[in-house]
Amino acid sequence: MWFRIEPVPASFDLVRRLRAAGFGVHLGTNQTQRRAAYMRGTLGYDDLFDVSCYSAEMGLAKPDQAYFRRAAELIGVPPEEVLFVDDTLANVVAAQDVGMAGVHWHLRDGHPLLEKMLADHGVVPAAP
């Protein structure tokens, strides 16, 4: 159960294309230490994302506004320069409350919608 994570190839592809277009792509996730280690090591998330913000390592969790402020610090930019995407509306609202742009998107909504939402914020991935 702790390691039941199914990476979505289309999401990984989008992350790679965003990075190829010059955007920083960062992970913000509420996880236990054990799952974070699994995601980092076994699933290779450290190679995929520029900065990873695991709640267990930060001592803060979404939707606490302090989580988003600390994440921006770890990324090295002010919150106003972060576009936060999450499937939980409360997390998006909390991110917006600290100055981040926020997009509420769920995997079931499909990647074409996500790419449109990103483009609405000027974030356009490299072509496949």
N, C-alpha and C positions, 0 to 999 in steps of 0.2 A: 504494500500500500504506500509506503513512504517514497518509493522510487517509481511510482506509476505516473510517469510523465511521458506524454506522447508528443515529441517535437513535430511541428507542422512544417513540412518542406516549403510550402508557399510563404510562410512567415520568415523562415530562414533566408529564402531567396530575396525577399523584400529587404531584409536587413542588409544583406550583402550589396544589393543594388543601391541602397541609400548611402552606404559607406563608399561605394565606388563613385557616387556623385559628389562626395566630399562632405557629407553630413556625419556628425557624430551620432551614434546610436547607442543608447544606454538602457540597461535593464533595471527596473524598479519592481521588486517583488517581496511579498510577505512570505517568508520561509523559515523553517527551523534550521539550525546549524547543519543537521544531517542531510536534509534535502539540498541545502545550498552547496554543500561539499559535493554532492552527487551531480548537481547541475554544472558546477564549475569543472569538475574533473571528468566524470564519465561522459556527460553530454557535450562537453566542450564549449560551454557558454562563455568562458573567459576569452576564447579565441574569436567568438562571434561578436561580442559587444565591446565597446570602448571602455565603459565604466559600468560596473554592476553594483547595485544598491540592494543588498539582501537585508531584510529587517532584522534578522537574528544577529547579524554582524554589526549593524548600526545601533542596535538597542532602541530603535524606533520603528513604528509600523504605520503603514497607510491605514486610515486617512488622517493621522495626526499631522497637522501642518508643520511641525518640527521635522518630520520625515522629509518633506519636500524641500524645506530650507537646507537641510543637511545634504540631500541628494544634489542640489544645485552646487553646493560648496564642493562636493566630491567631483562633480563634473568640471568645475572651475569656471562657471558662468553665473551671472545673476539669474534669478528665477524667470525674469522677463524674457530671457533668451531660450527658454526651454518649451518645447511642445510636448506635452504629456498625453499619452494614449493609454486608456485603461477600459476594461470591461465592466467596472463597477462605478456607477455614477457618483457615489459619495467620494470616491478617490479623486475623480475628475474635478468635482466642486472644491475639494480641499486644495488641490493643486492650483486651481484658478484663484482661490482666496489668498494665496501667497504670491500671485502675480504671473504664474505660468499660463500659457495658452493650454487649453484642454480639449481633448477629443474623446467622446464616449463611443467606443466601438467594441463589438464582440465578434469573435471568430465566425459565428454563424451568420454575421452580416456580410461576409465575403471580402476578399482582398480588393476587388475593384472599388468598392465603396471606401475602404480605407485609403487607397491611393488617391481617390478624389478628395477625401477629407484632408489628407496631407497636402495635396496640391493647393487647396483653398488657403493654406497657410504658407505657400511658397516652397514647400518641401516636395521636390520631384526626384524620384529615383532614376538612376541610369537605366537605359533600355536593357531588356533581357538579352 
